[in-house]
Amino acid sequence: MSAEVLLEIDAGVAVVTLNAPDRRNALTPAMAAELIGVFDEVDARAEVGAVVVRGVGRSFCAGGDVQTLTDAGRDPAAGDAYAGMGLIYDSFYRLGQVKAPTIAAVRGSAVGAGMNMLLAADLRIVATDVRLICGFLKRGLHPGGGHFVLLSRLVGREAAAAMALFGEEVDGPTAVRLGLAWETVDDAAVEDRALELAGRVARDPELARLATANFRKETGPPHVSWEIATQFERPSQMWSMRRSAG
């Protein structure tokens, strides 16, 4: 495992750290593959009763790595490009399938695929001055990874349109008001608050995992499943990537 993804487990709480601050934790295929491996390890550790995902530096996650997107834009359907983008999609989809309840501890900014990462968690604690930005259209890209589904299932159609189509940026208090986050606290307190919540449920890992599985089933998938939405969006995103590269 490289230093770009860190895993620490203490008292039943797994802390997964995005640790590529030089590029604001933007996801490359290699980093995404590491994340998937870490989530697999977390699931294999029966003592883990909760997971906190956080980022080092100024951003939680700045989305897909610019060079990765540029390279893929030359021919999004090429084997390596297609597989690389698929790994990035799979990394936050895999977070959404982790057996233990998950919390995103979000400081700085989250953009594009970084938004998908925090949306994939069961709960979000965000900094008061956080910047939550969908950002796809501003880059000339169609959203990917089931972004519309992930966002709208939390904030509803109106707010999802404002953010994903019209580029509205959201801070911590607005995120709480919209239902996009449970709580907003000062930047320095974000991770402590997330760990406090995680520690409560992690005391009984077996129950936590069972309750989380049923919680996700009972609160229901959206009208269009996340998996289907990812595939529905992908051809449009590939088209937009190729257009941008041209």
Secondary structure, 3 states (H helix, E strand, C coil): CCCCEEEEEECCEEEEEECCHHHCCCECHHHHHHHHHHHHHHHHCCCCCEEEEEECCCCCECCECHHHHHHHHHCCCCHHHHHHHHHHHHHHHHHHHCCCCEEEEECCEEECHHHHHHHCCCEEEEECCCEEECCCHHHCCCCCCCHHHHHHHHHHHHHHHHHHHCCCCECHHHHHHHCCCCEEECHHHHHHHHHHHHHHHHCCHHHHHHHHHHHHHHHCCCCCCHHHHHHHHHHHHHHHHHHHHC
